[in-house]
Amino acid sequence: MLQALAYPFDSPELLRHRKQYRRQLLEDGSQRITKRIAVLGGSTTSDIVSMLELFLLNEGIAPEFYESEYAQYWQDAMFPNERLAEFAPDLILIHTTCRNITEFQQDLTLPEEACREAVLRQYQKLEVMWDKLTETYHCPIIQNNFEFPGYRLLGSADASDPHGLTNFVTELNRMIYAYARSHAQFYVHDLMSLAASYGLDRWADPSYWYLYKYPMSLQAIPEYAYSLTRVIRSIYGKNKKALVLDLDNTLWGGVIGDDGQAGIEIGQETAQAQGYAEFQQYLKAHQQLGVLLNICSKNEPENAELGLKHPESVLHREDFLAVEANWEPKDQNVLKIADQLQLLPDSFVFVDDNPAERAIVRGQIPGIAVPEIGEVTDYIRVLDHCGYFELTSYSKDDAKRNEMYRDNLRRSQLQKQFASYTEYLESLEMQAQITDFLPVYLPRITQLTNKSNQFNLTTRRYTESEMQAVADSPDYIRLCGRLRDKFGDNGIVSVVIGEKQGTRLDIVLWLMSCRVLKRDMELAMLDTLVEQCRAQGITALHGVYLPTAKNKMVAGLYDSFGFTKQSETPEGRTDWTLDISTYTKRNHVIRINQEGETEHG
């Protein structure tokens, strides 16, 4: 036996000298049994076969191999194959990986039942193949289980949510294990644990457990803390909301202005082209999470459009909200995009292959995320590990967020056509549904509470269980507002919670989505709140403004409502009261319906 092949071994050394080691093994005079092994691969298997031969020779087995053509494992198994039949395998290895999963769809709108059916279809395709091979060749079968994917689009929720690929793999593996338990000569090669172990060996150092009872090595603790932080920041609404993407050498390889449309790399023709295509697919999937895609590129506008029209491009112009393709400084263009979308600049992630541009944007825009993305082969890994869009909750409004912001841009364009702002608001034909918290809206209400920063008077955060307690309590008056107009449905955009204190209502939360700023929705909410108070014998409103770095826009809101300031602290906290008996309805053009669905004119 060769010591070089004993565990633990030096993998790079083995790969460099495999021909030398094979020659040594074949010339050592050992007696070996001969076994014919068919390798049915879902990917390239030549290097696997060459290394497998070394280890088998070292263990006293002289293998002969049959290899399927690239990704032809299922065809070789299911259809007549004279060459494989003549080979008469003693053992069949089915080398499939996560790359060979075909039934999974990254579609968060699918019902859970459809997700389960997709797993079943994938499993049934395998089961039919195993049964056919057993019937034809009557030999042992080794099947890889499926390793976890290299990224989790939904973050930690990818494991538990039926829409996650990690969850898909978990359920598929369970079905494979059940088959193995009921079929002799069917063996599962635990690729999932092997892949995990390749990383876990670096993660779990037993000496730290023995000495300090750390379940991971000291060096791994920052990684753990950051991963935990990703989840916590998502729960409390600290996720980023939008991507701003460069074009040349970021969404495609090459420079469109120099290389032309035919010269850029995107698609399946080269390794680089595949990398860019997969990155675009990864970005496209993020739209379903509600992530807003935008472009900031030093380019001529027509060249940017040309690149997005490439026949192999996954992303097209309609996938992006704001496109700034010009020769202005990129930090200024990012700020322009933020203004167009009415988002704070620190809501964005700026992705650019140029380190100089990254440094400028990072230095000029406080709070913006600017990852060091490296080569195209690293783009997905880097963004995934950064976890800017970690998913802990998901609503229908998230699925429609890109559509909602696109409608907002159309509203902005419409505004330019009117001489007065009032005429513009009237043209929108706005209708609001303002109700108590309905069970179907509770996840969105909680999410909005934890994400809204600009129009938020107290910035108080709630977990879903805490919000459920508020919804169930008779001690509160609760309002949630949904706004529609002729361009579409904005979804739930405003939340008010008031706690009853005898005949006074303390407003503990008042917020509104930045999507509907300056649309008079706050006036419609105030009118409805006063009506609810009068119906329940409340005679006074008490409101508090707690200043933050992001909510300066609402510092004077209660003053504009007609409240009277009662006090102000050096830190900027102000307390306000309103005598409801003196209140008269505000002038606004929103039609309000407090019962059921919004009225239609």
C-alpha angles and dihedrals in degrees: 000000000000115000089210088068095050118106125288093042136170105253097195089049092052093049092049095049104029094120091052092048092048091053091049092051095048091049097047094089096236121156111238137178116238120232129180110221123190113205110200104190136197088195140017108312106176096103091043090054094047093051093041089055091056094052093045092049088051089053095051099263122121105205129203114196139213114192125195119224116265111304093346096120095117095045092049090051100044106038131056108281116183094185094053092043091052090048089057098199123223090200135016122209116195105202105195127150139182087282089070096059105115106167099061117105123192091221115132091190093068116109114248090247090059089052091053091048090053091055090049092051091051091049094046090054088056095043093053089051094050092049091049093050092047092049093048105038106020093210136120117284125208114199125188114229113223123270121222115268122264092247139028111221091191095043114223089346088067088082097052105028113087088223092063123098090222089057090047091053092047093052093044092051091051090057091049090052091051090054091050091053092056101040125068118221092023113118132185117220104209099229090156093062092040092055091046092046092055086065099028092059086065091043106048114054107178092206090070090054093049094046104033106005090243108156089211135032119279090248091055096055095085089053090052093047093050092049090051089048090056091060095043094049090051092052090053096045099256097129122121116252108203146030123222108199134195117219115210111071090353106068093015138009118260135018113293093204092057103028100038125219094296092051101056120094117242129126133037104308099094137018091251092048091052091051092055092044092053091047090054090049089052091051092046090055090055091065088072088057088057095255111153115228121211138166130229112175138154094233144108109272092237091053091051090051090047093054092050089052092058107131092234095047115118092196122059136184093272091059091066128071104197122022119190107181108164141098098269120117110283095230089060091048091051090053089049090053091049089052092049092052093039091234130134112255091239088065089075138088112208114208117190132148092217112090092201092056090046091053093050095049092044091050097045102041114054115217098013115132115237111177122201095238102181117191124356089259087064100045098093094040093050096047092044094051091047089060097203092157102037108169121225097147135021131190139177088257089060090054090052098041096106090049091049094051091046088054088051091056089052089051090053091052090049092052091065090063095063130079094214134033092230091058089051093052091048090052091058092067091216121198125184131200108203117181145144114280108294117205092238090057099046097095091050092046090053092046093049090048091056097042104043114095110150103051096036120113099196104013089218113169128214135192116223091255091051090049090049089054090053090048091052097046124095089208094081141065107215130189132181121183129209119191128202131176138169091284096054149282118314092191123215104349107160137043131187125182122184125183117215117236103177106288092348126083117210110207103220096171134024119162142149135194116256087232091079103037115147092015096110093247089131089059092051090050091049093051090051093045092054091049091052091048093051091049090054098044097257112150104178139038123212119195134181130203114204109189122226133171090265109037102065090119091073098045090107099035098108090046090054088050091058097255119148119237112239102178146349130202128211087252090061101256110147129192121208137186135195127198101221092206089068096048121113125186117272124243110253137134099230117117109221127211115180097182126067122319124001115274119252121217 
